[in-house]
Amino acid sequence: MKSTLVDSKIKKYIPRKHYIVTLFIFALFILPGVRSWFFYHKFCWLYVLSFSFLVSYLCVPIIRKIASKLNIVDTPDRRKIHDGSIPLLGGVAVYVAFAGAIIYNNAYSVELKGVAVGATIIFIVGLIDDIMCLRARLKLLVQAIAVAIMIYYGVVADFLPNVWWGYILEVIITFVWMLGITNSLNFFDGMDGLATGLTVICSVFLSILAVYTHQHFLMILSVALAGSCLGFLPFNFRYNKPAAIFLGDAGSTFMGFILAGMIIVGDWGSKAPIKAYAMPILIMGIFIFDMTYTTVSRIASKKVTNIKEWLEFTGKDHLHHRLASLGLSTKQTVLFIYFLSASLGISALVLKNGTVIDALLLLTQASLLYIIVVILMQRGKLKNRRKEDKIEQLE
């Protein structure tokens, strides 16, 4: 009976005819000569995008069925906004699609090996966490090991003087960057379509920037990630319907690690560090802002007083939670963050032909935009506090 119910839900989320047509298109894509035609006519980006999209889209219903049968679901609690139990493991489809696209299209490098090994470790630990909840400290330790492996393969920030203290600082910055972005994207996985959509937006802008800076390999990586997420998005961000499946920690942490790793791997086309790193920082700014703001807010309000409490603290105080407290619906909140991220991504593209002064001005502009967002969030916080005071008075 349970299997029949799951099957009927799968048909509801994706009609059988629709699935068969998609499967037929994928079969055409792997025919001998099709890939060569795309690459010969310099449409390799379109082929990789389509390939990763199709694999992800075809995998999601299968993964959803497996998660439902094994009862690997996300149950609602006071920290979550969904009502019923939703299957997890959507990140498995994203991982399989991304890895499949990279392997099938022979997109290899020594740097990718380091990022791929680290990301796979992150994915496996996230998968275990989705099945049986792991302690935050253990997950952070494994993430740090994954970053160390990546650094061992030579993937490290490179913008300080080539002396011993410069290298040490670059290693520290690499750890902070990788762990910060990985966990920040995981925190954004709190509303339907938010983490996946942000990954698509960041990946698209990174791919365009990679084309501008003549980084073919990086373009392939970012397009593969975008396609993998786009194939999952229709099941996670649906019109007037709740998500059919969630990413889970396996998906969100994997995507965050890959995004952060691509920034480290990339060569951003300028000898001036401020300009070179301003471009990816603008694209990834939403994650930097949320991690910084929530950390400062928790410390200032004394909700956390040490590293242990910071690691284990959970609450509705991230950007999407605070915007929702202003009265925005879930869809409006997600779209608001989409547009904010996209607007800063456009600034990064404009900066490609700019100067160091332009970089400083655009970073200042981004900071002012985030200050406006903070003002709005503080307004929402004050509004909610007044409501709580009125309720207490009535009681």
C-alpha positions in Angstrom: 0.0 0.0 0.0 2.8 2.4 0.9 4.6 1.7 -2.4 1.4 2.4 -4.4 0.9 5.7 -2.6 4.5 6.7 -3.3 4.1 5.8 -6.9 1.0 7.9 -7.3 2.7 10.8 -5.7 5.6 10.5 -8.2 3.2 10.5 -11.1 1.6 13.6 -9.6 4.9 15.5 -9.4 6.0 14.4 -12.9 3.6 12.9 -15.4 4.8 9.6 -16.9 4.7 11.0 -20.5 6.7 14.0 -19.4 9.3 11.7 -17.8 9.5 9.4 -20.9 10.0 12.4 -23.2 12.8 13.7 -20.9 14.4 10.3 -20.9 14.3 10.2 -24.7 16.0 13.6 -25.0 18.7 12.4 -22.6 19.2 9.3 -24.8 19.7 11.5 -27.8 22.3 13.6 -25.9 24.5 10.5 -25.3 24.4 9.3 -28.9 27.8 9.1 -30.6 28.6 12.3 -32.3 26.1 14.5 -30.5 28.6 15.7 -27.9 31.2 16.3 -30.6 28.8 18.4 -32.6 28.1 20.7 -29.7 31.8 21.0 -28.8 32.8 21.5 -32.4 30.4 24.4 -32.8 31.6 25.9 -29.5 28.3 25.2 -27.7 30.0 23.0 -25.0 28.5 25.2 -22.3 25.0 24.4 -23.6 25.8 20.6 -23.8 27.1 20.5 -20.3 24.2 22.6 -18.9 21.6 20.4 -20.7 23.4 17.1 -19.7 23.6 18.0 -16.0 20.0 19.3 -16.1 18.6 16.1 -17.6 20.5 13.8 -15.3 19.3 15.7 -12.2 15.8 16.0 -13.5 15.5 12.3 -14.2 17.2 11.3 -10.9 15.0 13.3 -8.5 11.8 11.2 -8.8 13.8 8.0 -8.2 15.7 9.5 -5.3 12.4 10.8 -3.8 10.9 7.3 -4.0 13.9 5.8 -2.3 13.9 8.4 0.5 10.1 7.9 1.1 10.5 4.1 1.3 13.4 4.4 3.7 11.6 7.1 5.7 14.4 9.5 5.2 12.3 12.6 5.7 12.5 16.1 7.2 9.8 16.3 9.9 8.5 19.7 11.0 9.5 21.3 14.3 9.6 24.8 15.8 12.6 25.9 13.7 11.0 24.9 10.4 8.3 26.4 8.3 6.9 23.4 6.4 3.9 21.5 7.8 4.3 17.9 6.8 7.2 15.4 6.4 9.1 16.0 3.2 11.6 13.4 1.7 15.2 14.4 1.8 18.2 13.2 -0.3 17.5 15.6 -3.2 21.2 16.5 -3.0 22.0 13.0 -4.2 20.5 13.9 -7.6 22.5 17.1 -7.7 25.8 15.3 -6.8 25.2 12.5 -9.4 24.3 15.0 -12.1 27.4 17.3 -11.4 29.8 14.3 -11.1 28.3 12.7 -14.2 28.7 15.9 -16.3 32.3 16.4 -15.2 33.3 12.8 -15.8 31.4 12.3 -19.1 32.9 15.6 -20.5 36.4 14.9 -19.3 36.7 18.1 -17.3 39.7 17.2 -15.2 42.5 19.1 -13.5 44.7 18.7 -10.4 42.9 21.5 -8.7 39.5 19.9 -9.4 40.7 16.6 -7.9 41.3 18.4 -4.6 38.0 20.1 -4.7 36.2 17.0 -5.8 37.7 14.8 -3.1 36.8 17.4 -0.5 33.3 17.9 -1.8 32.7 14.1 -1.9 33.7 13.8 1.7 31.4 16.7 2.6 28.6 15.0 0.6 29.0 11.7 2.3 29.0 13.2 5.8 25.9 15.3 4.9 24.2 12.1 3.6 24.9 10.3 6.9 23.6 13.4 8.7 20.4 13.3 6.7 19.9 9.6 7.7 21.1 9.9 11.3 21.7 13.3 12.9 25.4 14.0 13.6 26.8 16.4 16.1 27.7 19.9 14.8 31.3 19.6 16.0 31.9 16.4 14.2 30.5 17.8 11.0 32.7 20.9 11.3 35.8 18.7 12.0 35.1 16.6 8.8 34.6 19.8 6.8 38.0 21.0 8.1 39.6 17.8 7.0 38.0 18.1 3.5 39.5 21.7 3.2 42.9 20.4 4.3 42.8 17.7 1.6 41.9 20.4 -0.9 44.8 22.6 0.2 47.1 19.5 -0.1 46.2 19.4 -3.8 47.3 23.0 -4.1 43.9 24.8 -4.0 44.6 27.7 -1.7 43.9 31.5 -1.9 46.8 33.2 -3.6 47.0 37.0 -3.3 49.5 37.7 -0.5 53.3 38.1 -0.7 55.2 34.8 -1.5 56.7 34.5 2.0 56.1 32.1 4.9 53.7 34.4 6.8 51.8 35.2 3.5 51.3 31.4 2.9 50.1 30.8 6.5 47.6 33.7 6.2 46.4 32.3 2.8 45.8 28.9 4.4 43.8 30.4 7.3 41.8 32.5 4.9 41.1 29.4 2.7 39.8 27.5 5.8 37.6 30.4 6.9 36.2 31.0 3.4 35.5 27.3 2.6 33.9 26.6 6.0 32.0 29.9 6.0 30.4 29.5 2.5 29.7 25.8 2.9 27.8 26.3 6.1 26.1 29.6 5.0 24.6 27.9 2.0 23.4 25.1 4.3 21.7 27.7 6.5 19.9 29.1 3.5 18.3 25.8 2.9 15.4 26.8 5.1 12.8 27.8 2.4 11.7 26.1 -0.7 14.0 26.8 -3.6 16.2 29.3 -1.7 19.5 27.4 -1.5 19.2 25.8 -4.9 18.1 29.0 -6.7 21.0 31.0 -5.1 23.4 28.4 -6.3 22.0 28.7 -9.8 22.4 32.5 -9.7 25.9 32.4 -8.4 26.9 29.6 -10.8 25.6 31.5 -13.8 27.4 34.7 -12.9 30.6 32.8 -12.2 30.3 31.1 -15.6 29.9 34.4 -17.4 32.8 35.8 -15.4 34.9 32.7 -16.3 34.1 33.4 -20.0 35.2 37.0 -19.6 38.5 35.9 -18.0 39.1 33.1 -20.5 38.8 30.3 -18.0 37.2 27.5 -20.0 37.6 24.9 -17.3 36.0 27.0 -14.6 33.1 27.8 -17.0 32.4 24.1 -17.4 32.4 23.5 -13.7 30.0 26.4 -13.0 27.7 25.5 -15.8 27.6 21.9 -14.6 26.6 23.0 -11.1 24.0 25.4 -12.5 22.4 22.6 -14.7 22.4 20.1 -11.8 20.6 22.6 -9.6 18.1 23.6 -12.3 17.1 20.0 -12.8 16.3 19.8 -9.1 14.6 23.2 -8.8 11.2 22.3 -10.3 10.7 19.7 -7.6 11.8 22.1 -4.8 10.3 25.4 -5.8 6.8 24.9 -7.2 4.1 27.3 -8.0 1.4 27.4 -5.2 2.6 24.0 -3.9 5.1 22.9 -1.2 8.4 21.3 -2.1 8.1 17.6 -3.2 11.7 17.0 -1.9 14.4 18.8 0.0 18.1 19.0 -0.7 19.2 17.8 2.8 22.6 18.6 4.3 24.2 16.3 1.7 23.1 18.6 -1.1 23.4 22.1 0.5 26.9 21.5 2.0 28.1 19.9 -1.2 26.9 22.8 -3.3 28.4 25.3 -0.9 31.8 23.6 -0.9 31.9 23.5 -4.7 30.9 27.2 -5.0 33.5 28.2 -2.5 36.1 26.0 -4.1 35.5 27.5 -7.6 36.3 31.0 -6.2 39.6 29.7 -4.9 40.5 27.8 -8.1 39.6 30.8 -10.3 42.0 33.4 -11.7 40.0 36.6 -11.8 41.8 38.4 -14.5 43.5 41.2 -12.5 46.9 41.6 -10.8 45.2 44.0 -8.3 43.9 41.7 -5.5 41.1 44.2 -4.5 39.6 44.2 -8.0 40.3 40.5 -8.7 38.5 39.3 -5.5 35.8 42.0 -5.5 34.1 40.3 -8.4 33.6 36.9 -6.8 32.9 38.5 -3.4 30.0 40.5 -5.0 28.6 37.4 -6.5 28.9 35.4 -3.2 28.1 38.4 -1.1 24.7 37.2 0.1 26.4 34.3 1.9 29.1 36.5 3.4 26.5 38.9 4.7 24.2 36.3 6.3 27.0 34.5 8.1 28.6 37.7 9.3 25.3 39.3 10.4 23.9 36.3 12.3 27.2 35.7 14.0 27.5 39.4 15.2 23.8 39.5 16.1 24.1 36.3 18.3 27.2 37.5 20.0 25.8 41.0 20.6 22.6 39.6 22.1 24.6 37.1 24.1 22.8 34.1 22.6 26.2 32.6 22.1 29.2 33.2 24.3 31.7 30.6 23.0 32.6 28.6 20.0 30.7 25.5 21.3 27.5 27.4 21.6 28.0 29.0 18.2 28.4 25.6 16.6 25.3 24.2 18.2 23.0 27.2 18.1 19.9 26.9 15.9 17.2 29.6 15.5 15.2 31.6 13.0 17.5 34.5 12.8 18.9 34.2 9.3 18.2 36.6 6.4 15.2 34.7 5.1 13.7 34.3 8.5 14.0 38.0 9.3 12.5 39.0 5.9 9.6 36.7 6.5 9.0 38.4 9.8 8.3 41.6 7.9 5.2 40.0 6.5 6.6 38.7 3.2 5.3 35.3 2.1 7.8 32.4 1.6 7.8 32.9 -2.2 8.2 36.7 -1.9 11.1 36.2 0.6 12.9 33.8 -1.8 12.4 36.1 -4.8 13.6 39.1 -2.8 16.8 37.3 -2.0 17.1 36.1 -5.6 16.9 39.6 -7.0 19.3 41.0 -4.4 21.9 38.3 -5.3 21.4 38.9 -9.0 21.8 42.6 -8.7 25.1 42.3 -7.0 26.1 39.6 -9.6 25.5 42.2 -12.4 27.8 44.6 -10.5 30.5 42.0 -10.6 30.2 41.7 -14.4 30.4 45.4 -14.8 33.6 45.5 -12.7 35.4 43.3 -15.2 36.4 46.3 -17.3 36.7 48.6 -14.3 39.5 49.9 -12.1 40.4 49.4 -8.4 38.5 52.6 -7.6 35.4 51.1 -9.3 35.8 47.9 -7.2 35.9 49.9 -4.0 32.8 51.9 -5.1 30.9 48.8 -6.0 31.8 47.1 -2.7 30.6 50.2 -0.9 27.4 50.1 -2.9 26.9 46.5 -1.9 27.5 47.4 1.7 24.9 50.1 1.6 22.4 47.7 0.1 23.0 45.3 3.0 22.7 48.1 5.5 19.2 48.9 4.0 18.3 45.2 4.4 19.5 45.4 8.1 17.3 48.4 8.7 14.3 46.5 7.3 15.1 43.5 9.4 15.5 45.5 12.6 12.1 47.1 11.8 10.6 43.7 11.5 12.2 42.6 14.8 10.8 45.6 16.6 7.4 45.0 15.1 7.4 41.4 16.4 8.6 42.4 19.8 5.7 44.9 20.1 3.2 42.1 19.1 4.7 39.8 21.8 4.4 42.6 24.4 0.7 43.1 23.5 0.0 39.4 23.8 1.6 39.3 27.2 -0.4 42.3 28.4 -3.7 40.6 27.2 -2.8 37.5 29.0 
